[in-house]
Amino acid sequence: MTETIRTLPKFSPIRTSVAEQVRFARQLDRSGDYITTRKLSNYIDSFAGLTELFNHIKTINPQGTVLDIGAGKAFAISELNMSEIGNGLDYLATVLTRPQNASIPAEKIISTTAENLFGIPNESITGILSCYGLAYSVAPERVIRRIDEVLVDGAPLKATFYGKILSPSLQEDYHGLQDSSRFLWELKRLNYDIATQKHMAGEIVLAIKPGGKCTISASDLLAQDEKIYWDSFQKEK
């Protein structure tokens, strides 16, 4: 049986810390800023583009499933479902507080934490997005291990994090808000192909699970998306 937070002793320090963090994140779910930053236009800005990422996901499976971890009100994943770049793929979203007016079916929205990913079968996900959602986990190693279980071989994870400028006092204020370092350590341990870039005072991480028939590196995939993003940005000016 896969170890999850719930399989730990009830009063273990990790389980207690995760429970406290979940309560904090649920408060964010109700804030206006959290809602607006989970729209598709904000996602594309935060990820410095998603076009090539989704093209790559479709080479793995044209009808594959994309999982959005920490989807908030599920606005962005709903819009991706209807967008040109997301056309043809299936979508799932994890939330802590179930949204009332999401435009994707209720069965596509799963109430679970990043540490557990309950309701998501192993080796069923073709790509994962997380727009700052992973940063609110206080158990990064457990998150990455669970992500590794649900991803198919060769599938990508693209996640955004706050910059590595978090002082101890700021981390305390944000109940253990994480930068990418512990997530990267676990991804490297699992032999993922990893690329990172600074963006919008934060950091983007793109990691590709080993195996499969992947023909592009994480660094190239990240760079190609960034080029399309900035070319589009310049055209709009």
Secondary structure as GFF3:
##gff-version 3
##sequence-region A 1 237
A	DSSP	three_ten_helix	5	7	.	.	.	ID=ss1
A	DSSP	alpha_helix	13	29	.	.	.	ID=ss2
A	DSSP	alpha_helix	32	36	.	.	.	ID=ss3
A	DSSP	alpha_helix	40	47	.	.	.	ID=ss4
A	DSSP	alpha_helix	51	60	.	.	.	ID=ss5
A	DSSP	beta_strand	65	69	.	.	.	ID=ss6
A	DSSP	alpha_helix	75	81	.	.	.	ID=ss7
A	DSSP	beta_strand	90	95	.	.	.	ID=ss8
A	DSSP	three_ten_helix	106	108	.	.	.	ID=ss9
A	DSSP	beta_strand	109	111	.	.	.	ID=ss10
A	DSSP	beta_strand	127	131	.	.	.	ID=ss11
A	DSSP	three_ten_helix	134	136	.	.	.	ID=ss12
A	DSSP	alpha_helix	140	150	.	.	.	ID=ss13
A	DSSP	beta_strand	156	162	.	.	.	ID=ss14
A	DSSP	alpha_helix	168	173	.	.	.	ID=ss15
A	DSSP	alpha_helix	181	189	.	.	.	ID=ss16
A	DSSP	beta_strand	193	199	.	.	.	ID=ss17
A	DSSP	beta_strand	202	208	.	.	.	ID=ss18
A	DSSP	alpha_helix	218	236	.	.	.	ID=ss19
###
